[in-house]
Amino acid sequence: MTKQMYPRLFRSENPVLTLQAFRFYNGGVMGDESPEITKVEDAKAGTVQVSFFARICVSLRNAGWDLLYVLLALCVILVGSAIWYQPPLLPSRALRVSYSFLGKDFADAALYRPLAMPTRYYVKLPHELQKRYRWFSIDRRREVCALAEPPTFRTFGLPAIRRKEPMGLDLEFRHLDNSEWHVSFEDEAIVFSNAILCVRLDHKQIGEETK
């Protein structure tokens, strides 16, 4: 490239345009500066590639933590929903359970409390009496005692009930075995009984609760 070939180009007062014109007409090569420019361009390309992969790694790492939080939140929601819909029965020692059958006293009944249902209790007798008395449900807030069916559901491997299902057969003023059931909710105890069976749930004293 000579001044005779492109006289107007060499008369340009802008050195940047002149340099660009030299590179264009010479195929992008201009003396000793072309290797440095090539190195700079390669370095820029390498920087772009490294930054791209680095951004991918950072994005995956951030997404991994975010995904973990989302999965934990979903697990909490699912567990909470399962417990609310179908609470499992947990053994409880909040009340002392005793019962008498045909004049004999026993203290081998089991007490259960549905998880997330603080006012509900279930009493299980060790044996079925009169071919009907085995499970009882008690609701302190509503002051209801009922003859309940054995729990047929399971939550996390534990016996469970359905929150929205009925408690069972309400015992108050119910005539069974030629006698009437009476239910009493007192400050010290909960008692429900008929002529042959009496079940009593006593509130424990502070000294007993600490044992």
N, C-alpha and C positions, 0 to 999 in steps of 0.2 A: 504494500500500500504506500503510495507516494503522494506528494503534494500535487504533481501533475495530474494524477488520476482523479483526485477529489479535492480540488482547490477550495470549494466552499466550506468543506468540513474543517480544513486547517485554518480557515479565517474565523471560526467560531470563537467567540469570546468566553464561552463557558467551558472550562477544562473538564468538568464532569461529563458533559455531553460528548466532548471530544474523546474521552477515555471509553465511554460506552460505544461510540461509533467504531473505534479501533477494535474493540472486542467483537462487535457484531460482524464487521467485514473480515475479520481474521478467524472466524469460527470459534470465538470465545477464548482464544489464546493470544496473549500479548506479552511477549518477552519473558522476563524473569519473574513477573508477578503472577503468572498463571498457576505455578505449583502451589504458592501460598494460598491463592484464592480457592484452589481445589481442596487443599487441606482444610481451610475454614469451612467450606461447604460440606465436606465429609464429616467434620467435627459437629457441625450443626445437625446433620442428618442423624449421626450417632446419638447426639443429645436428645433429639426428638424421639428416637426409638427407645432409649433408656427411660425417658420420662413417661412414655406411653406404657411400658411394662411396669414401671414403678407405680403409675396411677392405677393400673389394673390390680397390682398386689395390694395397694392401700385400700382400693375399693372393696376387694374381696375380704380383706381383714375387717374393715368397718362393717361391711354387710354381714360378715360372720357373727360379730358381736350383736349387731341389730337383730339378726335372725335368731340368735340365742335368746335375746330378751323377748322377742315375739313368741318363741316356742314356750318359754317359761310362763309368759302371761296366758297363753292358750291353755297350758296345763293347769294353771291355777283356776282359770275360768271353768274348765271341764270338771275338775275335782269339786269345786264349789257347787257347780250345778248338780252334779251327781249326789252330793251330800244333801243339798236342799231338796231335791226331788225324791230321793230314796235314802233317808238317814239310816246309817247302821246302828245297831243296838250295842252299846258298850256297857260292860259291868260297872255298877255304881255301888258306893258305900255311903251315899249321902243320907240314907234312911236305914233304920234297922227293921227288918221284916220278920214277922212272926205270924203264925196262924194256928188255929185249933180246929180239929176235925173230930166230930163225934165225942167231944169232951177231952180229947188228948191234945197237948200243946207240942208244937214243933217250931224249929228255928232253922230249917234247912232250905228255905225258899231263896231264890236268886232274884236280885234286883237289877234292872237294866234301865239305861237312859238313852233315848235316841240322840245322836249327835246333832247339835245345833237346834235342839228343842228342849230348852231348860225347864219347862213346866210339865213335861210328859215323863211318866215312868211306866215300866212294864214289870210285872211280877210273874215269875215262873215257878210253879210248884214242882217238886221232884217227881211226883207221880200224878197221873190223872185220877181225880176223885169223882166218884159218881158218874163216870164216863162222860164228863163234860167240863170239869173244873181243872184247868192246867195253866192257862195264860190269862192275866188280867192287865188291863190298861188303865192308867190313872192320869187325869189332867187336873193339876192343881188350880190353874187359872179359871177353868170352866167348872171346877168342882164336879167332875164326872168320873165314875168308876164303871168299867165295862168288862164283860166277859169277852176276851179277844181270841182270835184265831192264832195258831202258831205262825210265826213269820215265815213266809215262803220265798221272799226275795233275798238277794245277797248283794252287798256293796263292798268291794275290796275284800271279798272272801268272808265277810261278817254277815250274820243275820240282819235283815233290814226290813223296814216298813215303808209304805207309801204315805207321804205327808197328807195328800188330799183324800185318802181313803178313810172310811169311818173307823172309829176306835173299836167298835164291836157292839155287843148287846148291852145297852145301858141297864145297870143292875138296880138302880133306885126304884123302889116300889114294884120290882119285878117279882112275880110269883114263880118260883122254881122249887121243886121237891116239896110241894105242899107247904111252902112257907114264903114269906115276903122278905125281900132283901132291903136292908137299911144302909144308907151311906152317910157318913159323918166326917166332915172336914173341920178339924180343930187346930188350935195353935200348937199343940204338942204332938198330935198324931192324926193319921187318916185311917178310918176304920170302916169296913164294909162287911156285912155279915147277914146270914140267914139262920135257920134253925140248926143246921148241921155244920156249917163252915163259917169261920170268922177270920178275916185277914186284917192285920194291923201293921201300919207303917209308922214308926216312931221317929221323931226328929232327934238326932244325936246331940248330946251336950258337947260343949267345947272341949272338955277333957277327953271325951270319947273320940272326937274327930282327930285329935292329935296323935292318938295311939296308932 
